[in-house]
Amino acid sequence: MTSYTGTFEPIDRIVIVGGGTAGWLSAAYLNQALKGSVHITVVESDAIGPIGVGEATIPSLRLTMGFLGFRDSDWMPEVGATYKSAIKFVNWCTCGPGGATHEYWHPFISRPEPSVLPYHCPFAMGIGQRVSLLHYALKHRLDGESRAIQQMLLPTQSLCEQHKAPINPLMPELSQEYAYHLDVTRLGEFLRQVATKRGVKRVVGHVTNVEHGGNGFITAVETKQENRLSADLFIDCTGFRGLLLNDALGEGIPIFGMQLLTRPTSQIHSIANSSSSRATFRFLTT
Ligand SMILES: Cc1cc2nc3c(=O)[nH]c(=O)nc-3n(C[C@H](O)[C@H](O)[C@H](O)COP(=O)(O)OP(=O)(O)OC[C@H]3O[C@@H](n4cnc5c(N)ncnc54)[C@H](O)[C@@H]3O)c2cc1C
C-alpha cells in the first residue's frame, strides 16, 4: 500500500475511470452529495463496454435512488426494474422433513420491532425490556415449531408465493422491505443521463496510460485519443479489470473466497470429476 506524508489539498477535480453502473452511480452520487461544488469527469472506453449482466440488487439501492431525488415510479420503468422481495433457496441443504424438497426464503427485513432486552440479560444489546417477537419465535422453534422465524413473523414469503408486490401504495406503512431486479445496462444509461444533465462531464476514450507523481499517487490518465485528464482524486470503476487499483497501483482486490459458501465453477468441476467424490454439484448463484 502506498504511504504518504505531506499536506492534503482540498479536492477540486475528480476523475472516475469506467462508465458502467459503478462509474455512473459514483458520479451521480458524488455530484449530489457535494452539491456540484467539485468538477467530476467520467471517462469510459469506446473499446470495452459495461459488463451488462443481471442484476439483482440489495435494498440499499432504494435509499441511493431516493438520495438522488427519485421515487420508484420515476426510475423503475426506465430500467426495466421489478421488485425483489426475497431470495428463494431451493435444496441448498437436505434437511427437508422426510427428505422432501427443502426451501428457504431469505427475506430483506428491517427488524420488525425495536431491539429489546431479553429478560434477565442486562448485558445484551437492546432498547427497553419487553417481550421480543424474535425471542418469542425462537422459543417456539426450541419447542419444536418447524416454520422458519421469518415465516412466523413476516408476510414476505406469503406475499412472494401469491405473486404480490411488497408495497402498499395506499398504506405505505404496511410496505415490506424490498430490493430490485433490473437491467443493469439501462440503469447505467439512466444514471449517465442524470449525472451529465446535472453537470458531470463525460469523456469517451480508452485509458492507455496512468501517470504517477513523485509520491506514487496517480496524477493523470491518458486516453488513446490523446486526452490527458488530471485530477485530485481518481476513482477506479473499471470493473473486474481494476485498471487503476490493480494495474497501475498494484493494490490487488482482497479475495474473500475462503468465506464464501459457494465455489467457482472450475473448482466444482474438478471436485465433481475427482474419483473420490460421488457428489453431484450444481452452480448456485443469487
Ligand atoms: C454472470 C454475472 C452475474 C452478476 N450478477 C450480479 C448481480 O446479480 N448483482 C450484482 O450486484 N452484481 C452482479 N454481478 C457483478 C457485476 O459485474 C457488477 O455488479 C456490475 O455490473 C459491474 O459494474 P461496474 O461498473 O463495476 O463494471 P463494468 O460494467 O464492467 O464497467 C466497467 C467500465 O470500465 C470501462 N473501462 C474498462 N477499461 C477501461 C479503460 N482502459 N479505459 C476507459 N474505460 C475503461 C468500461 O468501458 C466500462 O464502462 C454479476 C457479474 C457476473 C459476471
The ligand as an SDF file (V2000), in Angstrom:
LIG
                    3D

 53 58  0  0  0  0  0  0  0  0999 V2000
  -22.5980  -13.5010  -14.5530 C   0  0  0  0  0  0  0  0  0  0  0  0
  -22.5450  -12.3180  -13.6120 C   0  0  0  0  0  0  0  0  0  0  0  0
  -23.6840  -12.0140  -12.8480 C   0  0  0  0  0  0  0  0  0  0  0  0
  -23.6720  -10.9370  -11.9810 C   0  0  0  0  0  0  0  0  0  0  0  0
  -24.7910  -10.6780  -11.2520 N   0  0  0  0  0  0  0  0  0  0  0  0
  -24.7860   -9.6620  -10.3760 C   0  0  0  0  0  0  0  0  0  0  0  0
  -25.9340   -9.3720   -9.5830 C   0  0  0  0  0  0  0  0  0  0  0  0
  -26.9560  -10.0170   -9.6940 O   0  0  0  0  0  0  0  0  0  0  0  0
  -25.8780   -8.3240   -8.7070 N   0  0  0  0  0  0  0  0  0  0  0  0
  -24.7490   -7.5720   -8.5700 C   0  0  0  0  0  0  0  0  0  0  0  0
  -24.7410   -6.6230   -7.7760 O   0  0  0  0  0  0  0  0  0  0  0  0
  -23.6360   -7.8170   -9.3100 N   0  0  0  0  0  0  0  0  0  0  0  0
  -23.6330   -8.8270  -10.1960 C   0  0  0  0  0  0  0  0  0  0  0  0
  -22.5230   -9.0770  -10.9360 N   0  0  0  0  0  0  0  0  0  0  0  0
  -21.3570   -8.2310  -10.7420 C   0  0  0  0  0  0  0  0  0  0  0  0
  -21.3920   -7.0840  -11.7860 C   0  0  0  0  0  0  0  0  0  0  0  0
  -20.2540   -7.2840  -12.5340 O   0  0  0  0  0  0  0  0  0  0  0  0
  -21.4080   -5.7480  -11.1070 C   0  0  0  0  0  0  0  0  0  0  0  0
  -22.4510   -5.6440  -10.1990 O   0  0  0  0  0  0  0  0  0  0  0  0
  -21.5790   -4.5210  -12.0060 C   0  0  0  0  0  0  0  0  0  0  0  0
  -22.4860   -4.7070  -13.0620 O   0  0  0  0  0  0  0  0  0  0  0  0
  -20.2700   -4.2050  -12.5780 C   0  0  0  0  0  0  0  0  0  0  0  0
  -20.3410   -2.8550  -12.9140 O   0  0  0  0  0  0  0  0  0  0  0  0
  -19.0370   -1.9980  -12.9640 P   0  0  0  0  0  0  0  0  0  0  0  0
  -19.4650   -0.6130  -13.3110 O   0  0  0  0  0  0  0  0  0  0  0  0
  -18.2280   -2.2120  -11.7420 O   0  0  0  0  0  0  0  0  0  0  0  0
  -18.1470   -2.6490  -14.1610 O   0  0  0  0  0  0  0  0  0  0  0  0
  -18.4360   -2.7740  -15.7440 P   0  0  0  0  0  0  0  0  0  0  0  0
  -19.8820   -2.8360  -16.0600 O   0  0  0  0  0  0  0  0  0  0  0  0
  -17.5540   -3.8780  -16.2040 O   0  0  0  0  0  0  0  0  0  0  0  0
  -17.8900   -1.4140  -16.3150 O   0  0  0  0  0  0  0  0  0  0  0  0
  -16.5210   -1.1900  -16.4960 C   0  0  0  0  0  0  0  0  0  0  0  0
  -16.3610    0.1470  -17.1870 C   0  0  0  0  0  0  0  0  0  0  0  0
  -14.9810    0.4190  -17.2340 O   0  0  0  0  0  0  0  0  0  0  0  0
  -14.6540    0.8960  -18.5310 C   0  0  0  0  0  0  0  0  0  0  0  0
  -13.2570    0.6080  -18.8090 N   0  0  0  0  0  0  0  0  0  0  0  0
  -12.6010   -0.5770  -18.6730 C   0  0  0  0  0  0  0  0  0  0  0  0
  -11.3020   -0.4390  -19.0730 N   0  0  0  0  0  0  0  0  0  0  0  0
  -11.1680    0.8620  -19.4320 C   0  0  0  0  0  0  0  0  0  0  0  0
  -10.0710    1.6390  -19.9510 C   0  0  0  0  0  0  0  0  0  0  0  0
   -8.8630    1.1140  -20.1600 N   0  0  0  0  0  0  0  0  0  0  0  0
  -10.2960    2.9540  -20.2350 N   0  0  0  0  0  0  0  0  0  0  0  0
  -11.5250    3.5160  -20.0290 C   0  0  0  0  0  0  0  0  0  0  0  0
  -12.5830    2.8480  -19.5480 N   0  0  0  0  0  0  0  0  0  0  0  0
  -12.4000    1.5330  -19.2530 C   0  0  0  0  0  0  0  0  0  0  0  0
  -15.6040    0.1750  -19.4790 C   0  0  0  0  0  0  0  0  0  0  0  0
  -15.7580    0.9170  -20.6950 O   0  0  0  0  0  0  0  0  0  0  0  0
  -16.8840    0.1780  -18.6380 C   0  0  0  0  0  0  0  0  0  0  0  0
  -17.5770    1.3880  -18.8650 O   0  0  0  0  0  0  0  0  0  0  0  0
  -22.5110  -10.1340  -11.8470 C   0  0  0  0  0  0  0  0  0  0  0  0
  -21.3830  -10.4310  -12.6120 C   0  0  0  0  0  0  0  0  0  0  0  0
  -21.3980  -11.5030  -13.4880 C   0  0  0  0  0  0  0  0  0  0  0  0
  -20.1740  -11.8130  -14.3000 C   0  0  0  0  0  0  0  0  0  0  0  0
  1  2  1  0
  2  3  1  0
  2 52  2  0
  3  4  2  0
  4  5  1  0
  4 50  1  0
  5  6  2  0
  6  7  1  0
  6 13  1  0
  7  8  2  0
  7  9  1  0
  9 10  1  0
 10 11  2  0
 10 12  1  0
 12 13  2  0
 13 14  1  0
 14 15  1  0
 14 50  1  0
 15 16  1  0
 16 17  1  0
 16 18  1  0
 18 19  1  0
 18 20  1  0
 20 21  1  0
 20 22  1  0
 22 23  1  0
 23 24  1  0
 24 25  2  0
 24 26  1  0
 24 27  1  0
 27 28  1  0
 28 29  2  0
 28 30  1  0
 28 31  1  0
 31 32  1  0
 32 33  1  0
 33 34  1  0
 33 48  1  0
 34 35  1  0
 35 36  1  0
 35 46  1  0
 36 37  1  0
 36 45  1  0
 37 38  2  0
 38 39  1  0
 39 40  1  0
 39 45  2  0
 40 41  1  0
 40 42  2  0
 42 43  1  0
 43 44  2  0
 44 45  1  0
 46 47  1  0
 46 48  1  0
 48 49  1  0
 50 51  2  0
 51 52  1  0
 52 53  1  0
M  END
$$$$
